[in-house]
Amino acid sequence: MDSIYQSIEILSKEKGIDAQIVLDAVKDAMLLAARKHFKTNENYEADFSGKEGLKLYSVKMVAEVVVDPALEMTLAEAKRIDPTADIGAVIRISKPTDALGRISAQTAKQVIFQKVREAERDTIYREYADRVGELVNTTIKRVEGMDLVVDLGKTEARLPKREQSRLETFNAGDRVRCVIKMVDKSAKGPGVVVSRADGDLVRRLFEQEVPEIYDGTITIKACAREAGERTKIAVQSRDRDVDSVGACVGMKGMRVQSIIRELRGEKIDIIEYSEDAVGFATHALSPAKITRVNILDPEGRHMEVIVDDTQLSLAIGKRGQNVRLAAKLMGWKIDIKSEEEKRQEMQTAMTLLSTGVPVSSLIDYGLAESTVDALVKGDIGTVEKVGSMTPEQLESIEGIDGQAVAHIQQAINSYYGQEYTQEAEAAAAQQDSEAAELALSELALSEQALSEQALSEQVPGAEVVAEPGDGSEAVVEPETAEGEAAEAAPEEAGAPENGEIAEADGSATIVGPVEQA
């Protein structure tokens, strides 16, 4: 029996788990094998001692009246096994283990292996869960399809194909440096996953090669990587006397060259970090030269970068790699445009403004900016054009679904409802103005009629011959013979000279020029 105990100790040391866990697994396996072999519903117990080894027992309770013989026994039967037994006591009856057979032993073996694997996973998870992102030295142990299994020392780890660089090929026995990507407790195979394609690998390599990063003088603020192609890393110095980029490059590029060799020739861009988004974008899009940067949405982290026509392809990069890495490094959405493209866009916008109301005005009526962008990309630039389209035509535009169509219709109705209200208010104001002007005109005519009546009463036979426009009294001339005589002989009639005021019955009138006879 000592050999069984020694086997348990050896197994526990190999797997790095507690020997008691293995022993409990052996006991559980024996109980399962006993139930399958004896095919009864008895309660079984397994025990292990250094002298007797593994023992199997059937457990029964002493009862006055036996209801279930598989679980209970009479007092007389219990006395034959244990003379000190009494009602309610638990009696253990020894069972032979030799009779379990080969099938039961195979079942027990499977249970033991399963329990040991579960215990091993728990141990591995507790050890490596807090080491995610750590750089480890591994050895390629074997190749399984497209994946590699590496040796971590205490356990195995998996290096999947997606976590490998396209520039690298490995064979069994090769030593490689990886970072721990994740620990999967429920995995069937090795629970630890390592990576050669993660950005943390570049971070850890720089920490090893650059002492200023290791001691905290220089901080790695961000890292964006496409394994096997290019990496952009943003660094910032806490000491104004230390050049962050120069320290990472090293004398004659020795520091960065050692990292490039480790990554099998992968290109690395070292960029100085800046809190200013415009300055950071200028550095992040290097080696392209930026003309200007427009912040479109600070909260949504969206910017527009304008470059010279000759710099457009360099800013975008091969298959969009440069701008893609820059956007990932900054955490911003970046739109790259050339000067010519921006000029045409401005001309298009001016044309839309001259031909109709821009569709962007619907944002004020509750339409989402994403929907407006989808309409503009679909060459729907004016409110009038949107209003003339059917729901089916709107849904045919990329990025517009049924819900967006409903929002568009609601915004259009709000827009035209507001426009109709403004036109109605303007028409009402114009109508009120015309009515007021008509009333004033009627009032003026009425006052003129009253003035003529008053003058006729004061000067019998007088009539209005002139209407001065300066607000003065009307000029009148008498039609009587005396008036004619006064005109013929003004001195005799005592008529006043031009511009003088003649008083007649307390009223005053302005007399016009008088011709001499």
C-alpha positions as CSV (number, residue, x, y, z in Angstrom):
1,M,0.0,0.0,0.0
2,D,3.0,2.2,0.4
3,S,3.4,2.1,-3.4
4,I,-0.1,3.6,-3.8
5,Y,0.7,6.4,-1.5
6,Q,4.1,7.0,-3.2
7,S,2.3,7.1,-6.6
8,I,0.0,9.7,-5.2
9,E,2.8,11.9,-4.0
10,I,4.7,11.6,-7.3
11,L,1.6,12.6,-9.3
12,S,0.9,15.5,-7.0
13,K,4.5,16.8,-7.4
14,E,4.4,16.4,-11.2
15,K,1.2,18.3,-11.5
16,G,2.0,20.8,-8.8
17,I,-1.1,20.1,-6.8
18,D,-1.8,19.1,-3.2
19,A,-1.5,15.4,-2.5
20,Q,-4.8,15.5,-0.5
21,I,-6.6,16.6,-3.7
22,V,-5.2,13.5,-5.5
23,L,-6.2,11.3,-2.5
24,D,-9.7,12.6,-2.5
25,A,-9.9,12.0,-6.2
26,V,-8.9,8.3,-5.6
27,K,-11.6,7.9,-2.9
28,D,-14.3,9.4,-5.2
29,A,-13.2,7.1,-8.0
30,M,-13.5,4.0,-5.7
31,L,-17.0,5.0,-4.6
32,L,-18.1,5.4,-8.1
33,A,-16.7,2.0,-9.1
34,A,-18.3,0.3,-6.1
35,R,-21.8,1.7,-7.0
36,K,-21.4,0.5,-10.6
37,H,-20.1,-3.0,-9.5
38,F,-22.5,-3.8,-6.7
39,K,-25.5,-2.1,-8.3
40,T,-27.2,-1.3,-5.0
41,N,-28.3,2.0,-3.4
42,E,-26.2,1.4,-0.3
43,N,-24.2,4.2,1.1
44,Y,-20.5,3.7,0.7
45,E,-17.4,5.2,2.3
46,A,-13.8,4.9,1.2
47,D,-10.9,5.2,3.6
48,F,-7.1,5.3,3.2
49,S,-4.5,4.5,5.9
50,G,-0.8,4.0,5.5
51,K,-1.0,0.4,6.8
52,E,-4.2,-1.0,5.3
53,G,-4.3,1.1,2.2
54,L,-7.6,1.8,0.5
55,K,-10.6,0.3,2.2
56,L,-14.3,0.3,1.1
57,Y,-17.2,0.2,3.5
58,S,-21.0,0.0,3.3
59,V,-22.6,2.3,5.8
60,K,-25.9,1.4,7.6
61,M,-27.9,2.8,10.5
62,V,-29.2,0.7,13.4
63,A,-33.0,1.0,13.6
64,E,-35.8,-0.7,15.6
65,V,-37.9,-1.3,12.6
66,V,-36.0,-1.8,9.3
67,V,-37.7,-0.1,6.4
68,D,-34.9,-0.1,3.8
69,P,-32.5,-3.1,4.3
70,A,-29.9,-1.4,2.0
71,L,-29.7,1.6,4.4
72,E,-30.7,0.1,7.7
73,M,-30.1,-2.9,9.9
74,T,-31.5,-4.4,13.1
75,L,-29.9,-4.1,16.5
76,A,-29.1,-7.8,16.5
77,E,-27.3,-7.7,13.2
78,A,-25.4,-4.7,14.5
79,K,-24.4,-6.4,17.7
80,R,-22.7,-9.2,15.6
81,I,-20.5,-6.6,14.0
82,D,-20.0,-4.2,16.9
83,P,-21.1,-5.4,20.4
84,T,-21.3,-1.8,21.6
85,A,-23.8,-0.8,18.9
86,D,-27.1,0.8,19.9
87,I,-30.2,2.1,18.2
88,G,-29.3,5.1,16.0
89,A,-25.6,4.0,15.6
90,V,-23.9,3.9,12.3
91,I,-22.2,0.7,11.3
92,R,-19.6,0.3,8.7
93,I,-19.4,-3.0,6.9
94,S,-16.2,-3.8,5.0
95,K,-16.5,-4.6,1.3
96,P,-13.9,-6.4,-0.8
97,T,-12.1,-4.2,-3.3
98,D,-10.7,-7.2,-5.2
99,A,-14.1,-7.9,-6.6
100,L,-14.5,-4.5,-8.3
101,G,-13.1,-5.8,-11.6
102,R,-11.3,-4.3,-14.6
103,I,-14.2,-2.1,-15.8
104,S,-14.6,-0.5,-12.4
105,A,-10.8,0.1,-12.2
106,Q,-11.0,1.8,-15.6
107,T,-13.8,4.0,-14.5
108,A,-11.9,4.9,-11.3
109,K,-8.9,5.8,-13.5
110,Q,-10.9,8.2,-15.6
111,V,-12.4,9.8,-12.5
112,I,-8.9,10.3,-11.0
113,F,-7.6,11.9,-14.2
114,Q,-10.6,14.2,-14.4
115,K,-10.2,15.3,-10.8
116,V,-6.5,15.8,-11.2
117,R,-7.0,17.9,-14.4
118,E,-9.6,20.1,-12.6
119,A,-7.2,20.6,-9.7
120,E,-4.4,21.4,-12.1
121,R,-6.4,24.0,-13.9
122,D,-7.3,25.7,-10.6
123,T,-3.6,25.7,-9.6
124,I,-2.5,27.2,-13.0
125,Y,-5.3,29.8,-12.9
126,R,-4.3,31.0,-9.5
127,E,-0.6,31.2,-10.4
128,Y,-0.9,32.9,-13.9
129,A,-4.1,35.0,-13.6
130,D,-2.2,37.9,-12.1
131,R,0.7,37.6,-14.6
132,V,-1.3,38.6,-17.7
133,G,1.0,41.0,-19.8
134,E,4.2,39.6,-18.3
135,L,7.1,38.7,-20.6
136,V,8.1,35.0,-20.3
137,N,10.8,32.9,-21.9
138,T,9.4,29.8,-23.5
139,T,10.5,26.8,-25.5
140,I,8.5,25.4,-28.5
141,K,7.4,21.9,-27.3
142,R,5.3,20.7,-30.2
143,V,3.2,21.8,-33.1
144,E,-0.5,21.1,-33.2
145,G,-1.9,22.1,-36.5
146,M,-1.5,25.9,-36.9
147,D,-1.0,26.4,-33.2
148,L,2.2,25.9,-31.1
149,V,2.4,24.4,-27.6
150,V,5.2,26.0,-25.6
151,D,6.7,25.0,-22.3
152,L,6.5,27.5,-19.4
153,G,8.3,25.2,-16.9
154,K,5.4,24.3,-14.6
155,T,2.8,24.0,-17.3
156,E,2.2,24.2,-21.0
157,A,0.9,27.2,-22.9
158,R,-0.7,27.6,-26.3
159,L,0.5,30.0,-28.9
160,P,-2.4,30.2,-31.4
161,K,-1.9,31.2,-35.1
162,R,-3.7,34.5,-34.6
163,E,-1.2,35.4,-31.9
164,Q,1.8,34.8,-34.2
165,S,3.6,37.3,-36.5
166,R,3.4,36.5,-40.2
167,L,7.2,37.1,-40.4
168,E,8.0,34.3,-37.9
169,T,8.2,30.6,-38.3
170,F,9.2,28.3,-35.4
171,N,10.3,24.7,-34.9
172,A,10.2,22.4,-31.9
173,G,13.0,23.3,-29.5
174,D,13.2,27.0,-30.5
175,R,13.3,29.5,-27.6
176,V,11.0,32.5,-28.0
177,R,9.9,35.3,-25.8
178,C,6.2,35.8,-25.4
179,V,3.7,37.7,-23.3
180,I,0.9,36.0,-21.4
181,K,-2.2,37.1,-23.2
182,M,-4.9,35.3,-21.1
183,V,-5.6,32.4,-18.7
184,D,-8.7,30.3,-19.6
185,K,-9.9,28.2,-16.7
186,S,-12.4,26.2,-18.8
187,A,-10.1,25.3,-21.6
188,K,-9.7,21.6,-22.5
189,G,-6.0,21.9,-23.4
190,P,-3.4,24.3,-21.9
191,G,-5.2,27.0,-20.1
192,V,-2.5,29.7,-20.6
193,V,-2.5,31.6,-23.9
194,V,0.7,33.4,-24.9
195,S,1.2,35.9,-27.7
196,R,3.9,37.2,-30.1
197,A,1.5,39.6,-31.8
198,D,0.2,41.7,-28.9
199,G,1.3,45.3,-28.3
200,D,2.3,44.4,-24.8
201,L,5.3,42.4,-26.2
202,V,6.7,45.7,-27.7
203,R,6.1,47.4,-24.4
204,R,8.0,44.8,-22.4
205,L,10.8,44.7,-24.9
206,F,11.3,48.5,-24.6
207,E,11.2,48.2,-20.8
208,Q,14.1,45.7,-21.0
209,E,16.1,47.7,-23.6
210,V,15.5,51.2,-22.3
211,P,16.5,51.8,-18.7
212,E,14.7,55.2,-18.6
213,I,11.4,53.4,-19.3
214,Y,12.2,50.7,-16.6
215,D,12.9,53.4,-13.9
216,G,9.9,55.5,-14.9
217,T,11.7,58.5,-16.4
218,I,10.0,57.8,-19.7
219,T,6.5,56.6,-19.9
220,I,4.9,54.6,-22.7
221,K,1.6,56.4,-23.2
222,A,0.1,54.3,-26.0
223,C,1.0,51.5,-28.4
224,A,-0.6,50.4,-31.7
225,R,0.6,47.4,-33.5
226,E,-0.1,45.3,-36.6
227,A,2.2,42.3,-36.1
228,G,4.7,41.7,-38.8
229,E,4.0,45.1,-40.4
230,R,4.4,48.2,-38.3
231,T,4.2,49.4,-34.7
232,K,3.6,52.9,-33.5
233,I,4.5,53.7,-29.9
234,A,4.0,57.0,-28.1
235,V,6.4,58.0,-25.3
236,Q,6.6,60.9,-23.0
237,S,9.5,62.1,-20.7
238,R,8.9,63.2,-17.2
239,D,12.3,64.9,-17.1
240,R,12.7,67.9,-19.4
241,D,16.4,67.2,-19.8
242,V,15.7,63.7,-21.2
243,D,14.7,63.3,-24.8
244,S,12.0,60.5,-24.9
245,V,12.4,59.6,-28.5
246,G,16.2,59.8,-28.5
247,A,16.4,57.6,-25.4
248,C,14.3,54.9,-27.0
249,V,16.3,55.0,-30.3
250,G,19.6,54.8,-28.5
251,M,23.1,55.7,-29.7
252,K,23.2,54.9,-33.5
253,G,19.8,53.2,-33.1
254,M,21.2,50.3,-31.0
255,R,18.3,50.0,-28.6
256,V,15.5,50.0,-31.2
257,Q,17.5,47.8,-33.5
258,S,17.7,45.1,-30.9
259,I,13.9,45.2,-30.6
260,I,13.5,45.1,-34.4
261,R,15.7,42.0,-34.5
262,E,13.6,40.3,-31.9
263,L,10.5,41.1,-33.9
264,R,12.1,39.8,-37.1
265,G,12.4,43.1,-38.9
266,E,9.1,44.7,-38.0
267,K,9.1,48.5,-38.5
268,I,8.7,50.7,-35.4
269,D,7.7,54.3,-35.3
270,I,8.6,56.1,-32.0
271,I,6.4,59.1,-31.5
272,E,6.6,61.9,-28.9
273,Y,3.3,62.0,-27.0
274,S,1.4,65.3,-26.7
275,E,-1.7,66.2,-24.7
276,D,-2.8,68.5,-27.5
277,A,-4.8,66.4,-30.0
278,V,-3.6,68.5,-33.0
279,G,0.0,68.2,-32.1
280,F,-0.3,64.5,-31.3
281,A,-2.0,63.8,-34.7
282,T,0.8,65.7,-36.4
283,H,3.3,63.3,-34.8
284,A,1.2,60.2,-35.1
285,L,0.8,60.5,-38.9
286,S,4.5,60.7,-39.5
287,P,6.3,60.4,-41.8
288,A,3.6,62.4,-43.7
289,K,3.6,66.2,-43.3
290,I,0.3,67.6,-42.1
291,T,-1.1,70.9,-43.4
292,R,-3.8,71.5,-40.8
293,V,-6.1,69.6,-38.4
294,N,-9.8,70.4,-37.8
295,I,-11.5,69.1,-34.7
296,L,-15.0,68.1,-35.8
297,D,-16.3,66.6,-32.6
298,P,-14.2,66.9,-29.4
299,E,-16.6,64.8,-27.3
300,G,-16.9,62.1,-30.0
301,R,-13.1,62.3,-30.6
302,H,-13.5,62.9,-34.4
303,M,-11.0,65.0,-36.4
304,E,-10.3,65.9,-40.0
305,V,-6.7,66.0,-41.2
306,I,-5.8,68.0,-44.4
307,V,-2.6,67.2,-46.2
308,D,-1.0,68.3,-49.4
309,D,-1.9,66.4,-52.5
310,T,1.6,64.9,-52.7
311,Q,1.4,63.7,-49.1
312,L,-2.0,62.0,-49.3
313,S,-0.8,58.5,-50.1
314,L,2.0,58.7,-47.5
315,A,-0.4,59.8,-44.8
316,I,-2.9,57.0,-45.6
317,G,-0.1,54.4,-45.9
318,K,-0.1,51.0,-47.5
319,R,-3.7,49.7,-47.4
320,G,-4.5,52.5,-45.0
321,Q,-2.1,51.2,-42.4
322,N,-0.5,54.5,-41.4
323,V,-3.8,56.3,-40.6
324,R,-5.3,53.1,-39.1
325,L,-2.4,52.8,-36.6
326,A,-2.5,56.5,-35.9
327,A,-6.2,56.4,-35.1
328,K,-5.7,53.4,-32.8
329,L,-2.8,55.1,-31.1
330,M,-4.7,58.2,-30.4
331,G,-8.2,56.7,-29.8
332,W,-9.6,59.2,-32.3
333,K,-11.5,58.8,-35.6
334,I,-9.4,60.4,-38.3
335,D,-10.5,61.5,-41.7
336,I,-7.7,62.2,-44.2
337,K,-8.4,64.6,-47.0
338,S,-6.2,66.3,-49.6
339,E,-6.3,70.1,-50.3
340,E,-8.0,69.5,-53.6
341,E,-10.6,67.2,-52.1
342,K,-11.3,69.7,-49.4
343,R,-11.6,72.5,-52.0
344,Q,-14.1,70.4,-54.0
345,E,-16.0,69.6,-50.8
346,M,-16.3,73.4,-50.0
347,Q,-17.5,74.1,-53.6
348,T,-20.1,71.3,-53.3
349,A,-21.2,72.8,-50.0
350,M,-21.5,76.2,-51.5
351,T,-23.5,74.8,-54.4
352,L,-25.9,73.1,-52.1
353,L,-26.3,76.3,-50.1
354,S,-27.1,78.2,-53.3
355,T,-29.5,75.6,-54.7
356,G,-31.4,74.6,-51.5
357,V,-31.4,74.3,-47.7
358,P,-28.6,71.9,-46.6
359,V,-29.8,68.6,-45.1
360,S,-27.6,69.3,-42.1
361,S,-30.2,71.8,-41.0
362,L,-32.5,68.9,-40.1
363,I,-30.2,68.3,-37.1
364,D,-32.0,71.2,-35.4
365,Y,-35.2,69.3,-35.8
366,G,-34.0,66.2,-34.0
367,L,-32.3,64.2,-36.8
368,A,-29.2,62.3,-35.7
369,E,-25.8,63.4,-37.2
370,S,-25.1,59.8,-38.3
371,T,-28.3,59.8,-40.4
372,V,-27.4,63.2,-41.9
373,D,-23.9,61.8,-42.8
374,A,-25.5,58.8,-44.5
375,L,-27.8,61.1,-46.5
376,V,-24.8,63.3,-47.6
377,K,-22.8,60.2,-48.6
378,G,-25.8,59.1,-50.7
379,D,-25.7,62.5,-52.6
380,I,-28.8,63.7,-50.8
381,G,-27.6,67.2,-49.8
382,T,-30.8,69.3,-49.5
383,V,-33.9,69.2,-47.5
384,E,-36.0,69.6,-50.6
385,K,-34.5,66.5,-52.1
386,V,-35.1,64.5,-49.0
387,G,-38.7,65.6,-48.8
388,S,-39.3,64.5,-52.4
389,M,-38.1,60.9,-51.8
390,T,-40.3,57.9,-50.9
391,P,-39.5,55.7,-47.9
392,E,-38.4,52.9,-50.2
393,Q,-35.9,55.3,-51.9
394,L,-34.6,56.4,-48.5
395,E,-34.1,52.8,-47.3
396,S,-32.1,52.0,-50.4
397,I,-29.4,54.4,-49.1
398,E,-26.6,52.7,-47.2
399,G,-26.8,53.3,-43.5
400,I,-30.6,54.2,-43.6
401,D,-33.0,51.6,-42.1
402,G,-36.7,51.7,-41.3
403,Q,-36.2,53.5,-38.0
404,A,-34.0,56.1,-39.6
405,V,-36.7,56.7,-42.2
406,A,-39.2,57.4,-39.5
407,H,-36.9,59.9,-37.9
408,I,-36.3,61.6,-41.2
409,Q,-40.0,61.9,-41.9
410,Q,-40.5,63.4,-38.4
411,A,-37.7,65.9,-38.9
412,I,-39.1,66.8,-42.4
413,N,-42.6,67.4,-41.0
414,S,-41.2,69.5,-38.2
415,Y,-39.1,71.5,-40.7
416,Y,-42.0,72.3,-43.0
417,G,-44.4,72.8,-40.1
418,Q,-42.0,75.5,-38.8
419,E,-41.6,77.0,-42.2
420,Y,-45.4,77.2,-42.7
421,T,-45.8,78.8,-39.3
422,Q,-43.2,81.4,-40.1
423,E,-44.8,82.1,-43.5
424,A,-48.2,82.4,-41.9
425,E,-46.9,84.8,-39.3
426,A,-45.2,86.9,-42.0
427,A,-48.4,87.0,-44.0
428,A,-50.5,87.9,-41.0
429,A,-48.0,90.7,-40.2
430,Q,-48.1,92.0,-43.8
431,Q,-51.9,91.8,-43.8
432,D,-52.1,93.7,-40.5
433,S,-49.7,96.3,-41.9
434,E,-51.9,96.8,-45.0
435,A,-55.0,97.1,-42.9
436,A,-53.3,99.7,-40.7
437,E,-52.2,101.6,-43.7
438,L,-55.8,101.5,-45.1
439,A,-57.2,102.8,-41.8
440,L,-54.7,105.6,-41.7
441,S,-55.6,106.6,-45.3
442,E,-59.3,106.6,-44.5
443,L,-58.7,108.7,-41.4
444,A,-56.7,111.2,-43.4
445,L,-59.5,111.5,-46.0
446,S,-62.0,111.9,-43.2
447,E,-59.9,114.7,-41.6
448,Q,-59.6,116.4,-45.0
449,A,-63.3,116.3,-45.5
450,L,-63.9,117.9,-42.0
451,S,-61.3,120.5,-42.8
452,E,-63.0,121.5,-46.1
453,Q,-66.3,121.7,-44.3
454,A,-64.8,124.0,-41.6
455,L,-63.3,126.3,-44.2
456,S,-66.5,126.5,-46.2
457,E,-68.3,127.6,-43.1
458,Q,-65.7,130.2,-42.2
459,V,-65.2,131.6,-45.7
460,P,-68.5,131.4,-47.6
461,G,-68.0,130.1,-51.2
462,A,-64.3,129.2,-50.7
463,E,-62.8,126.1,-52.2
464,V,-59.5,124.2,-51.8
465,V,-57.1,125.0,-54.6
466,A,-53.8,123.6,-53.2
467,E,-52.7,121.0,-50.7
468,P,-49.3,121.8,-49.2
469,G,-47.3,118.6,-48.4
470,D,-45.6,120.1,-45.3
471,G,-48.6,119.8,-43.0
472,S,-49.7,123.5,-43.2
473,E,-53.3,124.7,-43.7
474,A,-54.9,124.4,-47.2
475,V,-54.8,127.5,-49.5
476,V,-58.2,128.8,-50.4
477,E,-59.6,131.4,-52.8
478,P,-63.0,133.1,-52.6
479,E,-65.4,132.8,-55.6
480,T,-67.4,135.9,-54.8
481,A,-67.4,139.2,-56.7
482,E,-65.7,140.8,-53.8
483,G,-62.9,138.3,-54.0
484,E,-62.5,139.1,-57.7
485,A,-62.4,142.8,-56.9
486,A,-59.9,142.2,-54.2
487,E,-57.8,140.4,-56.7
488,A,-58.1,143.2,-59.1
489,A,-57.3,145.9,-56.6
490,P,-55.5,144.4,-53.6
491,E,-54.5,147.7,-52.1
492,E,-58.1,148.9,-52.1
493,A,-59.4,145.7,-50.6
494,G,-56.7,145.7,-48.0
495,A,-55.3,142.3,-49.1
496,P,-52.1,141.2,-47.4
497,E,-48.9,140.7,-49.4
498,N,-47.5,137.3,-50.3
499,G,-46.8,135.1,-47.4
500,E,-48.7,137.2,-44.9
501,I,-51.5,135.9,-42.7
502,A,-55.0,137.3,-43.1
503,E,-57.2,137.0,-40.2
504,A,-60.9,136.5,-40.9
505,D,-63.3,135.6,-38.1
506,G,-60.4,134.4,-35.9
507,S,-59.1,131.8,-38.4
508,A,-55.8,132.0,-40.2
509,T,-55.0,131.0,-43.8
510,I,-51.9,131.2,-45.8
511,V,-52.4,133.2,-49.0
512,G,-50.5,132.3,-52.1
513,P,-48.9,134.7,-54.7
514,V,-51.1,137.4,-56.1
515,E,-50.7,138.6,-59.7
516,Q,-50.8,142.3,-60.3
517,A,-53.5,143.6,-62.6
